[in-house]
Amino acid sequence: MNYSVGYGAVNAMMVWNCAWGDKYLHDLETDPEAAAHSLDMYASVTERPEFRNSYDPVSMQPYVHEVIEQARLGDPSGIAYDQQVNCGYMLTW
């Protein structure tokens, strides 16, 4: 199997984001202050060079920003969907 330069960093970023998305969804049920912090951590993915360099700026980057903005406005469904589709295999705790 061959991997491109940066594969590990992108994978680590995805695991980081999945973990914070999972925490955010759990915190929503019990602790609004913790949920706000978890959402901030989830949103910090957009500041990563791996995000800017690996996520398509036309299709994926706007989608991620939209999901984060929807969550900030009270709709966590985009993050829940992302967790279901992209993170299930990563989070087994």
Protein Blocks (a to p, Z undefined) as FASTA:
>chain_A
ZZdehklmmmmmmmmmmmmmmmmmmmmmmommlmmmmmmmmmmmmmpmklmmmmcfklmm
mmmmmmmmmmmnopaklmmmmmmmmmmmmmmZZ
